[in-house]
């Protein structure tokens, strides 16, 4: 379980696009960054970037990211490691970071929808 979330920093929108450009899924930016991208300018500082993926494409996403990133399901106020092959039926938020031992603690959130 991760408890060091106060030390995490967001990666950039450009890095998100680059990272997800090779993953064959439907996705989009949500939350504050979605509004700023629509406006064409950054309106405030953002703590994270929300990426929406489809629930049925979650395992493809996991398989593509899990080699270089740690994926945690956010449930009941805790971040618990998402296990390989585990289909998340009700979890909506996945927090993604390099690793707990990495000095690169940048992260983003994937919001899963049905």
ZASE-697229 format. One record per residue: residue number from 1; chain; residue in three letters; x, y, z of N, C-alpha, C, O in turn. Coordinates in pm, 1 decimal. Example, Ala and Ser with C-alpha at 12.3 -4.5 7.8 and 13.67 -1.06 7.14 Angstrom:
<recs>
    i  ch   aa     neast    nnorth       nup    caeast   canorth      caup     ceast    cnorth       cup     oeast    onorth       oup
    1   A  ALA    1319.0    -569.0     780.0    1230.0    -450.0     780.0    1320.0    -330.0     780.0    1423.6    -331.9     846.5
    2   A  SER    1285.0    -225.0     708.0    1367.0    -106.0     714.0    1290.0       3.0     787.0    1340.9     113.8     803.9
</recs>
This chain:
<recs>
    i  ch   aa     neast    nnorth       nup    caeast   canorth      caup     ceast    cnorth       cup     oeast    onorth       oup
    1   A  UNK      84.2    -118.0       0.0       0.0       0.0       0.0      88.6     124.1       0.0     185.1     131.3      76.0
    2   A  UNK      56.3     221.8     -84.9     132.1     347.2     -90.6      73.7     447.8       6.9     -48.2     460.8      18.5
    3   A  UNK     160.4     518.5      76.6     116.1     622.4     168.5     189.3     753.5     144.0     169.0     850.2     217.3
    4   A  UNK     274.7     757.9      41.2     358.1     875.3      17.6     301.5     967.9     -89.9     378.0    1034.7    -159.5
    5   A  UNK     170.9     973.0    -104.5     110.7    1047.5    -215.0     136.7    1197.3    -208.0     125.2    1265.8    -309.7
    6   A  UNK     171.0    1249.2     -92.6     201.5    1391.9     -83.4     331.6    1427.5    -154.7     355.6    1544.5    -184.6
    7   A  UNK     414.8    1329.0    -181.9     542.5    1352.5    -248.7     533.7    1339.3    -400.3     632.8    1363.6    -469.2
    8   A  UNK     419.9    1302.2    -453.3     406.8    1278.6    -595.8     388.8    1408.9    -670.9     331.2    1504.1    -618.4
    9   A  UNK     438.0    1413.5    -793.5     421.4    1528.4    -880.5     358.2    1481.2   -1010.3     380.8    1368.2   -1053.6
   10   A  UNK     280.2    1566.4   -1071.5     212.6    1531.9   -1194.9     307.9    1536.2   -1313.9     398.4    1619.5   -1318.4
   11   A  UNK     287.6    1446.8   -1410.0     358.6    1458.1   -1536.2     279.4    1555.8   -1623.4     168.9    1596.2   -1587.0
   12   A  UNK     334.7    1593.0   -1736.4     271.2    1694.7   -1819.8     169.0    1632.9   -1915.1     167.1    1511.8   -1937.1
   13   A  UNK      85.1    1718.3   -1970.2     -13.0    1673.5   -2069.7      60.0    1615.6   -2190.6      17.5    1514.4   -2246.4
   14   A  UNK     168.1    1678.5   -2230.3     246.9    1629.0   -2343.6     298.8    1488.2   -2315.4     295.9    1401.9   -2403.2
   15   A  UNK     346.2    1465.0   -2193.2     395.3    1331.1   -2156.0     281.8    1229.4   -2156.3     301.7    1114.2   -2194.6
   16   A  UNK     162.6    1271.7   -2113.6      46.2    1181.8   -2116.7      15.3    1141.3   -2260.3      -3.9    1023.1   -2289.1
   17   A  UNK      10.3    1239.0   -2350.0     -18.1    1208.5   -2490.3      85.7    1114.3   -2548.1      51.4    1019.6   -2618.9
   18   A  UNK     211.8    1139.5   -2518.7     318.8    1053.0   -2569.4     305.9     911.8   -2512.7     316.5     813.9   -2586.5
   19   A  UNK     283.2     901.4   -2382.8     271.5     771.2   -2317.2     154.5     690.1   -2373.3     168.4     570.7   -2399.8
   20   A  UNK      40.3     754.8   -2391.0     -78.9     683.4   -2435.1     -89.8     668.8   -2586.5    -178.0     597.6   -2634.4
   21   A  UNK      -3.0     734.0   -2662.6     -12.8     729.2   -2808.6       9.4     589.4   -2865.0     -37.9     558.8   -2974.5
   22   A  UNK      80.2     505.0   -2792.5     107.8     369.8   -2842.6      16.2     263.9   -2781.1      30.3     145.4   -2811.2
   23   A  UNK     -76.7     304.9   -2696.0    -167.1     209.8   -2631.9    -298.2     208.1   -2710.8    -364.4     311.2   -2723.0
   24   A  UNK    -336.3      91.0   -2764.7    -454.9      83.2   -2851.2    -587.2      81.7   -2773.5    -657.9     -19.0   -2771.1
   25   A  UNK    -619.0     195.2   -2710.1    -742.8     207.3   -2633.6    -806.9     342.8   -2663.2    -742.7     432.7   -2717.5
   26   A  UNK    -932.6     355.7   -2627.2    -999.6     485.2   -2628.1    -964.6     553.8   -2497.2    -968.0     491.2   -2391.2
   27   A  UNK    -931.2     681.4   -2503.8    -896.7     754.5   -2381.7    -920.5     903.0   -2404.1    -935.4     950.0   -2516.9
   28   A  UNK    -923.6     974.2   -2293.7    -941.4    1118.3   -2300.9    -892.7    1182.8   -2172.9    -876.2    1116.7   -2070.4
   29   A  UNK    -870.3    1312.1   -2180.3    -831.4    1389.4   -2062.8    -959.1    1439.8   -1996.5   -1051.8    1483.3   -2064.9
   30   A  UNK    -964.1    1434.3   -1864.6   -1082.8    1478.5   -1789.6   -1040.4    1580.4   -1684.6    -922.7    1615.0   -1673.9
   31   A  UNK   -1136.4    1627.1   -1608.5   -1108.9    1715.9   -1496.5   -1061.5    1853.2   -1539.6   -1097.3    1901.9   -1646.8
   32   A  UNK    -981.4    1914.5   -1455.9    -933.9    2050.2   -1478.2    -855.9    2067.7   -1606.6    -870.4    2168.7   -1675.4
   33   A  UNK    -772.5    1969.1   -1639.4    -695.6    1979.9   -1762.7    -785.7    1975.1   -1885.3    -755.8    2040.5   -1985.3
   34   A  UNK    -894.0    1900.3   -1880.6    -987.0    1896.6   -1994.3   -1043.6    2035.7   -2020.1   -1053.5    2079.2   -2134.8
   35   A  UNK   -1080.2    2104.3   -1913.7   -1132.0    2240.4   -1928.4   -1025.4    2334.1   -1984.4   -1053.7    2414.8   -2073.0
   36   A  UNK    -903.2    2323.6   -1933.1    -796.3    2410.2   -1981.0    -760.9    2381.9   -2126.8    -733.4    2474.9   -2202.7
   37   A  UNK    -761.3    2256.2   -2166.3    -733.9    2222.9   -2305.8    -843.7    2279.4   -2396.2    -815.6    2326.6   -2506.4
   38   A  UNK    -966.2    2274.5   -2350.4   -1077.5    2333.0   -2425.7   -1060.8    2485.2   -2437.7   -1085.3    2542.6   -2543.9
   39   A  UNK   -1019.0    2549.7   -2328.5    -999.3    2695.2   -2329.2    -875.1    2737.0   -2408.7    -865.2    2850.1   -2456.3
   40   A  UNK    -780.8    2643.1   -2422.0    -657.3    2674.8   -2492.9    -553.2    2743.8   -2407.0    -455.6    2798.3   -2458.6
   41   A  UNK    -573.7    2741.8   -2275.2    -475.9    2800.6   -2183.5    -492.4    2738.1   -2045.2    -599.7    2689.2   -2009.6
   42   A  UNK    -385.7    2740.8   -1969.9    -389.2    2686.4   -1834.3    -445.3    2791.9   -1740.3    -391.9    2902.5   -1731.9
   43   A  UNK    -553.2    2758.1   -1669.2    -621.2    2853.6   -1582.3    -572.6    2848.4   -1437.7    -592.7    2942.9   -1361.4
   44   A  UNK    -508.7    2737.5   -1400.5    -461.7    2721.7   -1263.3    -358.1    2610.4   -1259.3    -338.1    2539.5   -1358.0
   45   A  UNK    -292.6    2595.5   -1145.3    -198.9    2485.1   -1125.4    -279.9    2358.9   -1098.6    -376.1    2361.5   -1021.9
   46   A  UNK    -241.3    2249.6   -1161.4    -310.4    2122.8   -1142.6    -220.1    2026.0   -1067.4    -101.0    2016.0   -1096.8
   47   A  UNK    -276.5    1955.0    -970.8    -200.1    1857.4    -893.3    -182.9    1725.0    -966.6     -92.8    1647.1    -935.2
   48   A  UNK    -269.9    1699.8   -1064.9    -265.2    1572.1   -1135.8    -327.8    1587.9   -1273.2    -378.3    1694.5   -1308.5
   49   A  UNK    -323.5    1480.1   -1349.9    -390.8    1473.9   -1478.8    -481.5    1352.6   -1475.1    -437.7    1241.6   -1444.9
   50   A  UNK    -608.6    1374.9   -1506.3    -706.1    1266.4   -1509.0    -720.1    1215.6   -1651.0    -747.9    1292.6   -1742.9
   51   A  UNK    -700.9    1085.7   -1668.9    -716.6    1021.5   -1798.5    -832.4     923.7   -1787.1    -834.0     837.9   -1698.8
   52   A  UNK    -928.4     937.1   -1876.3   -1042.7     846.0   -1875.8   -1013.7     731.8   -1971.6    -967.5     753.2   -2083.7
   53   A  UNK   -1041.4     609.6   -1926.0   -1035.7     492.3   -2013.3   -1166.3     415.4   -1994.9   -1237.5     433.8   -1896.2
   54   A  UNK   -1195.8     330.4   -2090.5   -1315.1     247.3   -2080.3   -1285.6     125.3   -1993.6   -1177.3      67.2   -2000.2
   55   A  UNK   -1382.7      88.3   -1913.4   -1365.1     -25.0   -1822.1   -1323.2    -150.9   -1897.7   -1236.9    -225.4   -1851.3
   56   A  UNK   -1383.6    -174.7   -2012.9   -1351.1    -297.9   -2086.4   -1210.0    -295.0   -2145.5   -1162.1    -397.4   -2194.2
   57   A  UNK   -1143.1    -180.5   -2142.3   -1006.5    -171.7   -2193.7    -902.6    -160.5   -2081.4    -785.9    -131.0   -2107.1
   58   A  UNK    -945.4    -184.1   -1958.3    -854.2    -167.9   -1845.2    -737.4    -265.3   -1847.5    -625.7    -226.9   -1812.9
   59   A  UNK    -759.8    -390.0   -1887.1    -649.8    -486.7   -1884.9    -547.1    -457.1   -1993.8    -427.8    -480.3   -1974.0
   60   A  UNK    -591.7    -406.6   -2107.5    -497.6    -362.0   -2210.9    -411.7    -249.5   -2156.1    -290.1    -248.1   -2175.1
   61   A  UNK    -475.5    -155.1   -2087.9    -403.2     -43.8   -2027.8    -302.1     -94.6   -1925.0    -185.9     -54.0   -1925.7
   62   A  UNK    -347.3    -183.5   -1837.3    -258.0    -240.7   -1735.7    -137.1    -306.5   -1803.2     -22.8    -280.9   -1765.4
   63   A  UNK    -163.0    -390.7   -1902.3     -54.8    -464.3   -1968.2      45.6    -370.5   -2035.2     165.2    -399.4   -2036.6
   64   A  UNK      -1.0    -260.1   -2089.8      86.8    -166.4   -2158.3     168.7     -80.9   -2060.2     281.8     -43.3   -2090.7
   65   A  UNK     112.7     -50.6   -1944.5     180.3      38.1   -1850.0     262.3     -33.8   -1743.9     357.9      23.2   -1691.3
   66   A  UNK     227.3    -156.5   -1711.6     282.6    -221.9   -1592.4     431.7    -254.5   -1600.4     492.8    -281.6   -1497.1
   67   A  UNK     491.7    -252.7   -1718.0     636.1    -277.5   -1725.2     716.3    -162.6   -1665.5     820.3    -184.7   -1603.5
   68   A  UNK     668.3     -40.3   -1683.9     744.0      77.3   -1639.7     678.0     154.6   -1526.7     739.7     244.2   -1469.1
   69   A  UNK     555.4     121.9   -1494.4     478.5     198.8   -1396.8     415.6     105.5   -1294.0     388.9     -11.3   -1322.3
   70   A  UNK     392.7     158.0   -1175.5     319.8      86.5   -1071.1     176.8     138.6   -1073.2     154.5     259.6   -1076.4
   71   A  UNK      79.9      47.7   -1071.3     -60.5      86.2   -1078.6    -129.4      47.9    -948.5    -121.0     -66.1    -902.8
   72   A  UNK    -197.6     145.5    -890.1    -263.1     126.8    -760.6    -411.0     157.6    -773.8    -449.2     259.1    -832.0
   73   A  UNK    -493.7      70.3    -720.0    -637.1      98.7    -717.4    -667.6     177.4    -590.3    -622.1     143.2    -481.1
   74   A  UNK    -744.7     282.0    -607.3    -783.7     365.8    -494.0    -918.7     316.3    -443.9   -1020.9     330.6    -511.0
   75   A  UNK    -916.9     258.5    -325.7   -1038.7     204.1    -266.3   -1039.5     231.8    -116.9    -939.5     210.4     -48.3
   76   A  UNK   -1151.1     278.7     -67.6   -1168.1     304.2      75.7   -1057.9     391.5     133.4   -1012.3     368.9     245.5
   77   A  UNK   -1014.9     491.6      56.6    -914.4     584.9     105.3    -772.3     531.9     107.9    -684.8     593.7     168.5
   78   A  UNK    -747.4     417.7      42.8    -614.2     357.0      40.9    -573.0     328.0    -102.7    -657.9     307.3    -189.4
   79   A  UNK    -443.0     326.6    -127.2    -388.6     286.1    -255.5    -329.7     146.0    -240.9    -232.5     125.0    -168.5
   80   A  UNK    -390.5      51.5    -310.9    -348.5     -88.4    -303.7    -302.5    -131.2    -442.6    -366.9     -99.0    -542.5
   81   A  UNK    -192.2    -203.0    -448.7    -136.8    -246.5    -576.3    -240.5    -323.0    -658.3    -305.3    -414.9    -608.2
   82   A  UNK    -255.2    -284.3    -783.4    -344.7    -352.1    -877.1    -269.3    -474.3    -928.8    -159.9    -460.8    -983.6
   83   A  UNK    -325.6    -591.4    -912.1    -259.7    -716.7    -947.6    -277.4    -749.3   -1096.0    -381.6    -719.7   -1154.6
   84   A  UNK    -177.4    -809.1   -1154.9    -182.9    -849.7   -1295.6    -303.8    -941.3   -1319.2    -326.6   -1035.2   -1242.9
   85   A  UNK    -379.8    -913.9   -1423.2    -495.3    -994.9   -1459.6    -621.1    -966.1   -1379.0    -726.3   -1023.3   -1407.5
   86   A  UNK    -612.8    -878.8   -1279.2    -727.5    -847.0   -1194.5    -821.2    -750.7   -1268.4    -783.2    -637.5   -1298.4
   87   A  UNK    -942.9    -795.7   -1297.2   -1042.4    -709.0   -1361.5   -1115.8    -632.1   -1252.5   -1173.9    -691.3   -1161.6
   88   A  UNK   -1112.4    -501.6   -1262.4   -1171.8    -415.2   -1160.8   -1316.2    -384.1   -1199.3   -1342.1    -309.4   -1293.6
   89   A  UNK   -1408.7    -442.1   -1125.3   -1551.1    -427.9   -1157.0   -1609.6    -296.8   -1106.2   -1697.7    -239.7   -1170.4
   90   A  UNK   -1562.1    -248.4    -992.0   -1622.3    -128.7    -933.2   -1523.0     -15.4    -908.6   -1564.1      99.4    -891.6
   91   A  UNK   -1394.6     -45.1    -906.4   -1293.9      58.1    -883.3   -1301.2     161.1    -994.6   -1311.2     125.8   -1112.1
   92   A  UNK   -1296.2     288.7    -957.6   -1301.6     395.5   -1057.3   -1169.6     468.8   -1073.0   -1143.0     523.9   -1179.8
   93   A  UNK   -1086.8     471.1    -970.7    -962.6     547.5    -976.1    -841.3     456.4    -965.9    -832.0     371.6    -877.1
   94   A  UNK    -748.7     476.0   -1058.7    -620.2     407.1   -1055.8    -512.8     514.0   -1052.3    -509.2     601.2   -1139.1
   95   A  UNK    -425.1     508.3    -952.8    -313.8     601.8    -941.9    -191.6     531.4    -998.0    -166.9     414.7    -967.4
   96   A  UNK    -116.6     601.1   -1078.7      -3.5     541.5   -1148.1     122.2     623.3   -1118.4     121.9     745.8   -1130.3
   97   A  UNK     229.0     554.4   -1079.7     357.5     620.9   -1055.2     469.6     528.7   -1099.4     446.3     412.4   -1132.2
   98   A  UNK     590.6     580.8   -1100.0     703.2     493.9   -1134.3     708.1     378.4   -1034.5     647.0     275.0   -1061.5
   99   A  UNK     773.9     389.2    -925.9     773.1     285.0    -823.6     801.1     349.8    -689.8     850.4     462.5    -684.1
  100   A  UNK     770.5     280.4    -583.5     790.1     337.0    -450.1     937.7     360.9    -420.4     970.2     443.1    -334.7
  101   A  UNK    1027.4     291.1    -489.1    1169.7     309.0    -464.1    1234.2     405.1    -563.5    1350.8     441.4    -548.1
  102   A  UNK    1159.2     446.1    -665.0    1213.9     535.3    -766.2    1221.8     678.1    -714.0    1137.1     721.1    -635.6
  103   A  UNK    1323.7     751.2    -757.6    1331.0     892.5    -723.3    1236.8     973.9    -812.4    1206.2    1089.2    -781.7
  104   A  UNK    1191.5     914.6    -921.4    1094.7     979.3   -1010.2     955.7     942.2    -960.6     907.9     832.0    -987.9
  105   A  UNK     890.5    1031.8    -888.8     761.7    1000.5    -826.8     645.6    1064.7    -901.7     537.4    1081.4    -845.4
  106   A  UNK     666.7    1100.8   -1027.6     559.6    1162.4   -1104.2     445.5    1063.0   -1123.5     467.2     942.3   -1133.0
  107   A  UNK     324.1    1116.1   -1129.1     208.6    1028.4   -1138.2      94.6    1093.6   -1217.0     102.0    1211.2   -1252.8
  108   A  UNK      -6.7    1019.0   -1242.5    -131.9    1070.2   -1293.7    -241.3     974.7   -1249.3    -212.2     866.2   -1198.8
  109   A  UNK    -364.7    1013.1   -1267.2    -477.5     928.4   -1227.0    -552.3     883.4   -1351.2    -575.9     962.8   -1442.2
  110   A  UNK    -589.2     757.4   -1355.1    -677.0     706.7   -1460.5    -815.7     690.2   -1398.5    -831.1     618.9   -1299.3
  111   A  UNK    -912.8     753.0   -1454.2   -1051.0     734.2   -1409.1   -1115.3     631.1   -1499.6   -1122.2     650.9   -1620.9
  112   A  UNK   -1161.3     524.0   -1443.9   -1225.3     419.8   -1522.9   -1376.4     438.8   -1520.9   -1435.8     458.5   -1414.9
  113   A  UNK   -1436.4     432.8   -1635.6   -1581.2     446.8   -1644.0   -1640.0     326.3   -1716.4   -1568.5     251.0   -1782.5
  114   A  UNK   -1770.6     309.2   -1703.0   -1836.1     195.7   -1769.9   -1891.2     236.2   -1902.5   -1949.6     153.8   -1972.9
</recs>
